[in-house]
Amino acid sequence: MDKKKIGVLAGLSSYIWWGLLSIFWHFLSEVPAFDMLAYRMVWSLVTMLVILSVQKSWGEFFQLTKMLIYSGKIVWIGLCAIFISINWLVYIYMVTHQQAMLASLGYYILPLFNVMIALVFLKEKLLREQWLAVSLATIGVIILTIQTGTLPINTLLMAGSFGMYGLIKRKVPLPATISLTLETMFVFPFAVIYLLLFTNHSLVEYSIQTNIFLLCSGVVTAVPLILFALAAKYADFITLSFIQYVNPTIQLLIAVSIFHEPFSMSNVLVFVFIWAGIAVYVFGSVVRKRKKLYE
């Protein structure tokens, strides 16, 4: 199998995995969101330490860590840890509080949110179709706000936190395993302090099934990130642009079919505008990419 096919399969697998994670977190609905986040941080670090040991990557890990400390870029890793923790917390809260559909909406608007981040922080100029895409998505968010009576803060916070996470990672590109290890190392002390001093619950209060799921939270966090790193290395931009919407589409289907969240005509109107914005964005990206290939 050639490398491009490996990249496509890895990318598809990572997005399917992320899409199905809402079911995983739903099984942990009895665990408070902050507790679940803390356990996820702890077990993610344990998982990454095992993976680094299996890969025999400790030499590379210490070398890159030393470079980050001396260059001062270790601060960016700390910011990455903060933003991904916010994203994890909001997502966990939403899928365990009957808001899985709104969570899927967050990942639908994420690429368009990234366009706005590029405009604000990278001072990039938006092309005509990008303005149109962002405008259509904005209309969708406005309709949702009118429908619910409040601004969908959680949806926007989820998209915004992951968008900022991606922006910062552009400044400090690292192998996925090393990056996630450092990020979880940053938040690990806070997770332990919270679990020891502030939570009102302990593991003995939960069922064996719940404890097993908590134990597996590190693995389900690490695997799709490693798969995605492989996809980004071998798959082309156009393919990843299309298949990235597998994740929120699966989340939406799960929210409606398994969690039985209502999907009214007003919801349809919101998603029509969001999908229209996505279609414009993807079409423009494909056209520009093809032009570059033939130049």
Order of alpha helices (4+ residues) and beta strands (2+ residues): alpha-alpha-alpha-alpha-alpha-alpha-alpha-alpha-alpha-alpha-alpha-alpha
